Amino acid sequence: MTTSTALVTFTGVQKTYDGRILVVRDLNLEIQKGEFLSLLGPSGSGKTTTLMMLAGFESPTAGEISLDGVPITRTPPHKRNFGMVFQNYALFPHMTVADNIGYPLTVRKLGKSEREDKVKRALDMVQMGHMGDRYPGQLSGGQQQRVALARALVFDPQLVLMDEPLGALDKQLREHMQLELKALHRRLGVTFVYVTHDQSEALTMSDRVAVFSEGVIQQIDPVDRLYETPVNRFVASFVGDNSVLDGKVTQASGDQCEVTLTDGTRLTGINVNKANTGDSVQCSVRPERIGLAASGGATNHLSAKVTDVIYFGDHLRLRCQTSDQPELSVKLPLQYAGQLREGATVNLHVPTEHLRIYR
């Protein structure tokens, strides 16, 4: 028998609300001890339902959820000993910050001195040690979110579940809190399961990301693999920026294939889904992987017209048009600032190893 480090295991889990449409279908997932796992996907993809089944607020229609090898599918939420953080914070307005954080300990009937010690430690953990006497109404959104996080951590849970907890914060604060959460996770070593529809948030914080669509995990991988090697069109388009070219396979050999675009341009790339000669395919490349090249008919070059040059502060973004194709996005270093103008014709190079071809 193989030993697993999985803390949580979903086996054949399904969920339907109306008996017809499966919101989650045949979910098999292992959540490892101590990892930061994000469940990423658009609205209605099944990610929040998965989290709610893990929390115990929803029951699976079929399948089993286990914690450390013990089934918990029929265990009520309050007996699962999980910390929860929601987008709306759910703080008690009439209670001080310290009392809000201490509430789970009061419910668990801990003694006063032990409770006070744990609350102090949790306040320090989220860098709010001096704010225990304040009320939620006196705090900013970011501070309220820290209190909600401290409350979820105060009773030393095995698992902390978060449902879009930073969604209500402004961009700068959200980005700051992402880094804080990641650092906190690293310090504590607690298992975090985090639901978001924001792909940059998932990439910034997670050890692994599970990408959901239509109730199915499309891909689950460490963030670099997810970004560099998407397994299908959906993941390629949903995670990160993506430039797309349509064409037909003219030659397939091993892991690579050659694609001819509508204007006759030929490109070679990675044959991800084993497309065959004659198949209509989509060629996908990250904008930062496309380079400018001297004109000439070298391998994997295509000619394009610049329709816009956008200055992003840390890079330039070109919007380019090639014949009968969707608009291409190209990301360039700032050394090209001032050299490229709208209307210019450029020669683009797409490296074979970064061009992924999907059926």
C-alpha positions in Angstrom: 0.0 0.0 0.0 1.4 3.4 -1.0 1.6 6.1 1.6 0.0 9.4 0.7 0.6 12.8 2.1 -2.9 13.9 1.2 -4.8 15.6 3.9 -8.1 15.7 1.9 -9.2 13.2 -0.7 -12.2 13.7 -3.0 -13.2 10.3 -4.6 -15.8 10.3 -7.4 -17.6 13.3 -5.9 -20.6 14.7 -7.8 -23.1 17.5 -7.0 -26.4 18.3 -8.6 -29.0 20.8 -7.2 -31.8 19.9 -9.6 -31.2 16.2 -10.3 -30.3 16.9 -13.9 -27.3 19.3 -14.3 -24.1 18.2 -12.5 -22.4 21.3 -11.0 -19.4 19.1 -10.0 -18.9 15.9 -12.0 -16.8 12.9 -10.9 -14.2 14.9 -8.9 -11.1 13.1 -7.9 -8.7 15.4 -6.0 -6.0 15.1 -3.4 -5.1 18.1 -1.3 -1.6 17.7 0.2 -0.7 18.5 3.8 0.7 22.0 4.1 0.1 23.1 0.5 -1.6 26.3 -0.8 -4.1 25.0 -3.3 -6.2 27.5 -5.3 -9.4 26.4 -7.1 -9.6 28.7 -10.1 -12.4 29.1 -12.7 -15.2 31.2 -14.1 -18.5 31.7 -12.4 -20.5 28.4 -12.4 -17.4 26.2 -12.9 -17.9 24.2 -9.7 -15.0 25.7 -7.6 -17.2 27.3 -4.8 -19.5 24.2 -4.7 -16.3 22.0 -4.2 -15.2 24.3 -1.3 -18.7 24.3 0.3 -18.8 20.4 0.1 -15.3 20.4 1.8 -16.6 22.8 4.5 -19.7 20.7 5.1 -22.2 23.4 4.0 -23.2 21.3 1.0 -23.5 17.5 0.7 -22.2 15.6 -2.3 -24.9 13.9 -4.4 -22.4 11.0 -4.9 -18.8 10.1 -3.9 -16.8 10.5 -0.7 -14.6 13.1 0.9 -12.0 12.0 3.4 -9.8 13.8 5.9 -6.6 11.9 6.8 -8.1 8.8 5.3 -11.3 9.1 7.4 -14.6 9.8 5.6 -16.1 13.2 6.6 -18.9 13.4 4.0 -21.6 13.2 6.7 -19.7 15.1 9.4 -21.4 18.4 10.2 -19.3 21.7 9.5 -18.7 22.5 13.2 -17.1 19.2 13.8 -14.6 19.4 10.9 -12.4 21.9 12.7 -11.7 24.0 9.6 -11.1 27.7 9.5 -13.2 29.7 7.0 -12.7 33.1 5.5 -15.4 34.7 3.3 -15.4 37.8 1.0 -17.9 39.6 3.4 -15.7 39.0 6.5 -18.8 38.1 8.6 -17.5 39.9 11.7 -19.8 40.7 14.7 -20.2 44.5 14.7 -21.0 44.7 18.4 -17.9 42.8 19.5 -14.3 44.1 19.7 -11.7 42.7 17.4 -10.3 40.6 20.2 -13.7 39.2 21.0 -14.4 38.4 17.3 -11.2 36.5 17.1 -11.8 34.7 20.4 -15.3 33.7 19.5 -14.3 30.2 18.1 -12.4 29.6 21.3 -15.4 30.6 23.4 -17.6 28.1 21.4 -14.9 25.5 22.2 -15.1 26.4 25.9 -11.5 27.3 26.3 -10.4 28.9 29.7 -10.0 32.7 29.8 -6.2 32.9 30.1 -5.6 30.3 27.3 -8.2 32.2 25.2 -6.4 35.5 25.8 -3.0 34.0 24.9 -4.3 32.5 21.6 -6.1 35.8 20.7 -2.9 37.8 21.3 -0.9 35.3 19.2 -3.4 35.5 16.4 -3.5 39.3 16.5 0.3 39.4 16.2 0.2 36.9 13.4 -1.8 39.4 11.2 0.2 42.4 12.5 -2.8 43.9 14.5 -1.5 43.4 18.0 -2.5 47.0 19.1 -6.1 46.9 17.7 -7.7 44.3 19.9 -10.0 46.9 21.6 -11.4 48.4 18.4 -14.7 47.5 16.8 -15.1 46.3 13.1 -16.7 49.6 12.2 -13.5 51.4 13.1 -11.4 49.3 10.7 -10.6 49.6 7.0 -11.5 46.7 4.7 -8.0 45.3 4.7 -7.9 45.4 8.6 -11.3 43.7 8.7 -10.0 41.0 6.4 -7.0 40.4 8.7 -9.4 40.0 11.7 -11.4 37.4 9.7 -8.2 35.6 8.9 -7.0 35.7 12.5 -10.3 34.3 13.6 -10.0 31.5 11.1 -6.5 30.6 12.4 -6.9 31.2 16.2 -8.0 27.6 17.0 -5.1 26.0 15.1 -7.2 24.3 12.3 -5.9 21.6 10.1 -7.2 23.4 7.1 -8.2 27.0 6.2 -10.8 27.4 3.5 -11.1 30.8 1.7 -13.8 31.9 -0.7 -12.7 35.0 -2.7 -11.6 36.6 0.5 -9.8 39.6 -1.2 -12.6 40.3 -3.7 -13.9 43.4 -2.0 -10.5 45.1 -1.6 -9.1 47.7 -4.0 -6.3 46.5 -6.4 -3.3 47.8 -4.5 -4.5 46.5 -1.1 -5.5 43.2 -2.7 -2.0 42.7 -4.2 -0.5 43.6 -0.8 -2.7 41.1 1.0 -1.9 38.3 -1.5 1.8 38.6 -0.6 0.9 38.8 3.1 -1.2 35.6 2.9 1.5 33.8 1.0 4.1 34.7 3.6 1.7 33.8 6.4 1.1 30.4 4.8 4.8 29.8 4.5 5.3 30.7 8.2 2.5 28.6 9.6 2.6 25.5 7.3 -1.2 25.1 7.5 -3.1 23.8 4.5 -4.9 26.6 2.6 -7.6 25.9 0.0 -8.5 29.2 -1.8 -11.3 29.9 -4.3 -10.8 32.6 -6.8 -11.8 33.6 -10.4 -8.7 35.9 -10.6 -5.9 34.0 -12.4 -3.1 36.4 -11.4 -4.1 36.0 -7.8 -4.0 32.2 -8.1 -0.6 32.3 -9.8 0.8 34.8 -7.2 0.0 32.8 -4.1 -0.5 29.1 -4.8 1.8 26.1 -4.7 -0.7 24.3 -7.0 -3.8 25.5 -9.0 -6.8 23.4 -10.0 -8.5 25.0 -13.0 -12.3 24.3 -13.1 -14.6 24.5 -16.1 -18.2 23.0 -16.3 -17.7 21.0 -13.0 -14.5 19.3 -14.1 -10.9 20.0 -13.2 -9.3 20.7 -16.6 -5.7 20.8 -15.2 -4.1 20.7 -11.7 -0.4 21.7 -11.6 2.2 23.9 -9.9 1.8 27.5 -11.2 4.8 27.5 -13.5 3.7 24.3 -15.3 0.1 25.5 -15.5 1.2 28.8 -17.2 3.9 27.3 -19.5 2.2 24.0 -20.4 -1.6 24.4 -20.5 -3.2 21.0 -21.5 -6.1 22.4 -23.5 -7.5 25.5 -25.2 -9.6 26.4 -22.1 -6.6 26.5 -19.7 -4.5 28.3 -22.2 -7.1 31.1 -22.7 -8.2 31.3 -19.0 -4.8 31.4 -17.3 -2.7 34.3 -18.4 -2.6 36.3 -21.7 -2.7 34.2 -24.8 -2.1 35.1 -28.5 -3.9 32.7 -30.9 -3.6 31.8 -34.5 -5.9 29.5 -36.5 -4.6 27.0 -39.0 -4.6 23.4 -40.4 -2.1 20.7 -39.6 -0.1 19.9 -42.7 2.4 17.5 -41.1 2.5 15.7 -37.7 5.5 13.9 -36.4 6.2 12.8 -32.8 5.5 15.6 -30.3 5.5 18.4 -32.9 3.4 19.3 -35.9 3.5 21.8 -38.7 0.5 24.2 -39.2 -0.3 26.2 -42.2 -2.2 29.5 -41.6 -4.8 30.9 -44.1 -2.1 33.1 -45.7 0.2 30.2 -46.3 2.6 30.9 -43.4 3.9 27.7 -41.9 4.7 27.3 -38.2 5.9 24.4 -36.2 4.9 23.9 -32.6 4.2 21.3 -29.8 1.3 19.0 -30.8 -0.4 19.0 -27.4 -3.6 16.9 -28.1 -2.1 14.7 -30.9 -3.7 16.5 -33.8 -3.6 14.7 -37.1 -2.8 16.0 -40.6 -5.8 17.9 -42.0 -7.2 18.9 -38.5 -8.2 22.5 -37.9 -6.2 23.7 -34.9 -5.5 26.7 -32.7 -1.9 27.7 -32.1 -1.4 29.4 -28.8 1.6 31.4 -27.5 2.2 33.7 -24.5 2.7 37.3 -25.7 6.1 37.6 -23.9 7.4 34.6 -25.9 7.0 36.4 -29.2 10.0 38.3 -30.4 10.9 40.8 -33.1 13.2 39.5 -35.8 14.9 40.8 -38.9 12.8 40.4 -42.0 13.3 37.1 -43.9 11.7 33.8 -44.3 13.3 32.0 -41.3 11.5 29.3 -39.4 8.4 30.3 -37.4 8.4 33.9 -38.6 5.2 35.7 -39.6 4.6 39.2 -40.8 2.2 41.5 -39.0 1.0 45.1 -38.9 1.1 47.1 -35.7 -2.3 48.4 -34.9 -1.4 49.9 -31.4 1.5 50.4 -29.1 0.6 50.6 -25.4 3.1 51.7 -22.7 2.6 49.6 -19.6 5.3 51.1 -17.4 7.4 47.9 -17.1 6.9 46.7 -20.7 5.4 47.6 -24.1 2.4 45.9 -25.5 1.9 45.7 -29.3 -1.4 44.8 -30.8 -0.7 43.3 -34.2 -2.9 42.2 -37.1 -2.0 39.3 -39.5 -4.2 38.3 -42.4 -7.5 36.6 -41.5 -6.4 36.0 -37.9 -7.5 37.2 -34.4 -5.5 40.2 -33.1 -2.1 39.2 -31.7 -0.7 40.6 -28.5 3.1 40.9 -28.2 4.9 41.9 -25.0 8.3 43.6 -25.5 10.9 45.1 -23.2 11.1 48.8 -22.8 14.2 49.1 -25.0 11.8 49.2 -28.0 10.0 52.3 -26.6 9.9 55.0 -29.3 11.1 52.6 -32.1 7.7 51.2 -33.1 4.7 53.1 -34.5 1.1 52.3 -35.3 0.9 51.1 -38.9 4.5 49.7 -39.0 5.0 46.2 -40.4 7.0 43.9 -38.1 8.5 40.4 -38.5 7.5 38.3 -35.5 9.3 35.2 -34.4 7.4 32.5 -32.4 9.8 29.9 -30.9 8.7 26.3 -31.7 9.0 25.2 -28.0 6.6 27.9 -26.9 4.0 27.5 -29.7 1.4 25.0 -28.4 -1.1 23.5 -30.8 -4.6 22.4 -29.7 -7.2 20.5 -31.6 
